[in-house]
Amino acid sequence: MAKKIWIQVMLVICFSTLLSVSFMESVIPVSQSTYKKGDDSEDVKLIQIALALDGSYDGSEFTTTFGPKTEKAVIAFQKKYDLDADGIVGQSTIDKMASKNLFPLLSQPVYKFEDENSEIKFIQYALIQEGLLEIEHPTTYFATLTERAVRDFQKKYDLTVDGIVGEATIKKFAALGYVKNSIQQEVTSENNSDSEAAIEDAVVLDAIDPQSLSYLGNVQVTSFKKGDNNSDVALIQNALQMMGYLETSDFTTFYGDQTVEAVKKLQTANGLEADGVIGSSTFAIFRRYGILTSDVAVVSRGNQRYGEYLDWFKDVLPMAKSKYGEDYRGKIKIVIEDYQTGVKINALFSYGHNHMDIEPLTKEDTEKIKKLWNYKYEWTMRPVLVYYLDHVVAGSLAGMPHAASTLDRIGDNGMAGVCDLHFKNSRTHATNKIDERHQKQVRIAAGVK
């Protein structure tokens, strides 16, 4: 009798263990049931990493944007596992990723030298993306190279340097979007539950589709108030109408009540005091979306206009990180003005760390690039003024699109890949060295010798 009871107890324990293991392996760190082309979410980066670990995604960088490359990779993944190949990450695709243990979820509190765990490949993948670990494929073993790369990662982000992936290091990996951890997953789930009721009452005030916007022009001043009467007001009204805050398309030079109310809506949607007056903070919204620019930030020497001579690593890149953190790629629209002709190109800061990799926003912008280089893509450089956040910066643009198979976020702009945009002291990605050809063009745009 005792033997029979013991066997039953052991069966219950084994069954419970199996259920526990099964539950752990099926944890899904994404918050939605469907993801499709055009979506922008932190979860998209996790999906891209899962696809890369499976071998379906060949991109070298991961973003929050579900673009053509992600859709193509999803279709390849679905075909591989006999799923409905529609390019949409629905429940069946998510479940398959989870069953293959592809989602980068860290469930342990510590990972250290000589550990062997299937989740170590997620840590290694993050380190590879940071450029700190040079191995061909991630593994499940925490060896010397991984420990060294972890130390370098900890140095890079001012963490305690011990080579152990503990709480602080895991949190940093999660903050950069490379992984989720079990604590973060619980908090996210709890927050989503608490906010369900509030979502129904929420009003989305700033639901602007960036692809519907285009560059309108340059204004002479960046401050406007009720009663102003000048030609720049018409550009302000045009911008407000394009963004959906002003209904009329009959633009005037007078800053009246309708303009005041439209500006208040814009300010409210962007967390500013709604006073209807355009100052530097409000105008920065137009500049951020790449709609309007101004001459305010351009240095003048005599009759010649120049860009600010700002250092890429000390000034330009930190501006992006200050606003968007480490996940700055694909978030910032810019306007590139050719220094010699004045031609303006709407573009996206798509990728890059040593310099800026840009993509023209539309086919019309691609056509402008082609025309500047006489319809021949070449590795020659031109001096440019870059309207970037709240600055106009001296830069150098190369006329050769490249990396089409890995760096192509927009997809339908008439150009495959990215073009290099350099600034003071920026470096090439291939050699990690300053290219003096680019620096010469930057100095021309800045008006310095």
Buried (B, 14 or more C-beta within 10 A) or exposed (E): EEEEEEEEEEEEEEEEEEEEEEEEBEBBBBBEEEBBBEBEBBBBBBBBBBBBBBEBBEBBBBBBBBBBBBBBBBBBBBEEBEBEBEBBBBEEBBEBBBEBBBBBBBBBEEBBEEBEBEBBBBBBBBBBBBBBBEBEEBBEEBBEBBBBBBBBBBEEBEBEEBBBBBEBBBBBBBBBBBBBBBBBBEEBEEEEEEEEEEEEEEEEEBEBEEEEBBBBEBBEEBEBBBEBEBEBBBBBBBBBBBBBBBEEEEBEEBBBEBBBBBBBBBBBBBEBEBBBBBBEBBBBBBBBBBBBBBEBBBBEEEEEBBBBBBBBBEBBBBBBEEEBEBBBBBBBBBBBBBBEEEBBBBBBBBBBBBBBBBBBBBEEBBBBBBEBBEEEBEEEBBBBBBBBBBBBBBBBBBBBBBBEEBBBBBBEBBBBBBBBBBBBBBBBBEEEEBBEEBBEBBBBBBBEE
